[in-house]
Amino acid sequence: MKYFCLFLLLLATLPLTAQKQNVNTIIRELKNPNSSTVLVAAHRGDWRNAPENSLMAIEKAVAMGVDIVEIDIQRTRDGHLVLMHDETVDRTTNGKGYVKDMTLEDVRRLHLRNGIDRATRHTVPTLEEAMLAVKGKAMVNLDKGYEFMEEAYAILQNTGTVDHAIFKGKAKAADVKKRYGHLLDKVFYIGIVNLDAADAETTIRELQRDIKPVALEVIFTQDTARVFNTLKNIRTNGARIWINSLWASLNAGHDDDLSETDEKNSFGWILDQGANLIQTDRPYELLAYLRSQQVRKGMWIAPRK
């Protein structure tokens, strides 16, 4: 009976072991542009169930099984990087004012608002706290981090999470190399390109030739033959395609909201364009859809509680 009980205990723990995300697996997938696994980025964490850019929003997204948590960073007056999307704290906290005019202590006194605009017990995290929360579990997209790459890199070094972080920017390849060339071989960098721009193809060609980003984030308002051809070339030239399903202006109308009634023409359409990295405001639904299409091999989706 003793050994039988131990056997049952072992069986009970096996699924839990299999369910755990491992950041090394995600990093390996990110570096493979031709992988059949589609990576999922949760925009501002699981903000539907926790205040955006809060530690809880990050932890819920990680527990759900996403590969990348997108967070936003701003710098305080005394030089600390904190999680905040806007330049001011007005929208997301019970305070008012610009982050750049506040000290870390000032920001720490504030309480984050939830989706119905109520102040919660959650406070504004630092970048260091956020990186420790995901360490070993998931990657982080440091949105709005381009201007603070030097400071952020120092924090990543101190927390042992340099390979967990993704920086993004809209700058041309020459400008990126001039400003951050000494960091490009140490961090993951993704260029953001508006495909509606007349010089989009040139911008992409220079980024892939001179920077060799692991992925390119593309934005487009119309699904034209030019867009389709450009997306195909990105994959051919060795980068993942990052498409945002967040709202219609980023993906020619094939957005998250459409997925509620027509997944085939939202998530499905984005997949058909060769996207293998999708940022969403509905991570649970996207993960479930990807599993149904068998493009999440080996990945796990937590049951909704």
N, C-alpha and C positions, 0 to 999 in steps of 0.2 A: 504493500500500500504506500509506503514511504516513497519508493522509486516511481510508482505510478503518479503520485502527486507532483513529484519533481518534473516528470515528463509533461504533465498537463501545464505546469507553470512555464516550462520552456516553450511549449506550443503557443501559449498565450502571449509570450514576449516576442516571438518571431515577427509577427506583423508589425509591431511597433518599431523594431529594428529596421525593417524594410521601408518604413514610411519616412524615415528621417532624411531630410535634404542634406546634401553634402556640397559645400561650395566648390570643392575641387572638381566635381562632376560638372557643375555649371560653368566654371572657368574653361574647362576642356571643351565643352560644347560651344561656348562663345567664340573660341579661337578656331572653330571648324566651320567655315562659311557654308560648306556643302552638307552639313548634318541634316538629317530628316527631322530632328527634334526642333520644334518651335519653342523658343524661350518666351516667357511672359514677364512683363514688367508691370507692377501695380503702381498706378499714378498716385503719389502722395500717401502711399500705404493703403490700408483698407479703410479709407476715409468714410465709407458709408456706415461703418460700425464703430468708429472711434474718431476723435478729432484729427484732422489732417496734420501730417508731420509730427504726430505724437509718437512716443515709444510704443504705446498700445497699438496704434495703427500699423506700425512697422512689424510688431510681434504677431499681430493677427494675419498680416499678409504672408509672413514667413511660415506660420503654422498652416496656412491654407495650401502652401506648396508652390508659391511663385518663385521665380528664379532671381528676379531683380526687384528691389524696392526703390521707387523714385522718390527722392526727397529734395527739398529746396534749402539753400543755405544763404544766410545774410551775416554780415559782420557787425559786431557791436562797437561802440565808441572806444572801448578799451581792448579791441582786437580779438575778441572771441567769436568763433563761428557757431551760430545757432541755427536751428531748423525753423525756417519761416519763408513762406512763398512770397509774400508782398514785401515791399520796402518798409511799410508801416505795419504795426501790430493791430490796427483798428478792426479789420475784418475778422481775424481769427482768435482774438483774445478779448479779455474784458478791459484792456487798456487802450491808450491812444499814443501816437507818436511814431517817429522813424526809428528803426532799429539802430541805424548808424549814430543816432543821438543818445542812445541809452547805453548804460553799462550792463555787464552780464548780471549784476545784482538786480538792476532795474527790471530786466527781462524775466528773471527768475521769480519775481513777485507776481507775475501775471498768470492768469488761468486760461487755458485754451477753450474755445467754444466748440460745441458739437454741431451736428447737421441741422438742428433746429434753433441754432443761435443762442443756446444756453451755455453759460460758463460752467466748466466741469472742474474736477479736482486735478486734472492733468496740467502739467506745467510745460514750458518750452524746453525741449532737450538741447544739449550741445551736440555738435558733430561727433565728438569723442564718445558720448553716451550712445549715439545711434550706431556707430561702427562696432562698439562692443556688444550691442544687442544683436547684431547680425553675424558676428564673427563666427566663421565656420559653417554658417547655415545658408547664407544667400549673398548675392552681390547688391551693390547700391549704386544707383545712378545719381550723381551729385548735380542736379539741375541748378542752374544759376551759379555753378561753381567755377566757371571759366575765369572770372575776375579774381577769384581767391585760390587759384590752383596751388600756388606756393605754400600758403598757410595750411590748406587742406592736406597737401602732401605730407607736411610735417606731422599732422595728426595721424594720418594713415600709417606713417612709419612708427610712431609711438604706440599705436594700438595693434601693430602687426597685421594691418588690413590693406596694404597697398594694392594687392592683387584682387581685392574685393570690390574696388571702386571703379566707376566709369565716369569720365569727364566728357562733356559735350560742348560744342561751340559752333557758331555760325560763321566764324572768320575764314578767310581764304587760306589756302595751304601755306603760302609764303608768310603770312602774318602769324599763323600758329607756330611755324618753325622758328621765326625770329623771336617770339616771346617765350615759347616753352619748349624749344628744341632740346634742351638739356633734360627734360622730363619725359619726352615722348617714348623713349625706349624703356621707361620704368612703369608707365601707367597705361590703362586702356583709354583710348581717345576715339570718340565718334563725331564725325562732322554732320552738321544739320544743313540740309539743302532744300530750298524751295524750288520745286520742279517747274513752277509757273514762271520763274525768272528766265530772262532771255539767255543768260550766261550759265544756266544750270549745268549743261553738259561739260562745259569747260571747267567749272568749279569742281565737279565730280572727278573729272579726269586728273586734275592737278592734285586733289586730295588723295586719290588712290595711287597716284604715281609717287608723290613726295612724302605723304604721311603714312600711307598703308593702314588706314583705320580698320579695326575688326568689323565695323559695321558703318553704314551710313543711314542716318535718319532722314526720311524724305517726307515732304509736305506737298500736297497738290490739291487743287480745288476741282479739277476736271479729269475724268478718266479717258484720256486721249491716246491715240496710237503713239504719240511722242513719249508719254509717260510710260506706257507699257515697254517700249523699246529701251528706255533709260533704265528701268528696273532690271530688265534682263541683263543689260551690260554690267550693272553693279555686281550681280552675282557672278557673272562670267569672269570679272576682273578681281575676284577674291575677297568680297566683303559680304557680310550679312546685310539684309534689308530690314531696317527698323521702320515700321509704320505705326502711327498712333491711331487707335480706333476710338479715341476719346470723344471727338465731336466732328460734325460733318465737314467743317472747313479744312480739316487736316487730311481728309481721305476721300474727297469727291463724293461725300454723302453716304459712305459705307461704314457707319459709325456704331458705337455701342448701343445707342437708343434703338436703332433699327434692328439690332440683334434680338430685341425682346419679341419681335413679331416675325422676323425673317433672318435667321442666322446665316442662311446660305448666301444672301446678298450683303451681309455685313462681315462677320468673321470669315465666312467661306470665300467671299470675293477677295478679301485681303490675302488669304492663303493662296488663292489662285494666281496672284500677282508675284508670287515667289517670296513673300515676306516670311522670314523665319525668326523674327523678333518683333513682338507686338506689345505696345504699351496700352493699357486699358484702365477704365474706371470701373469695370465689372470683371475683376480677376477670377472670381469663382465661376461665373458663367463661361468665360473664355476657356479656362482650364478644362471644364467639363466638355465643352465643344471639341477642343483639341483631342481629348481622350477618345471621344466618339469617332473622330476622324483618324485615330491611331497615329498621331504625330506627337505623342507624349510618351513614347516608349521608355519604360524604366522610371518615369516620373510619377509622383503620387499627388492625389488631390484629397485634402482632408474632408471628411463628411461635414456638411453644414450643421451647426448646432442650433 
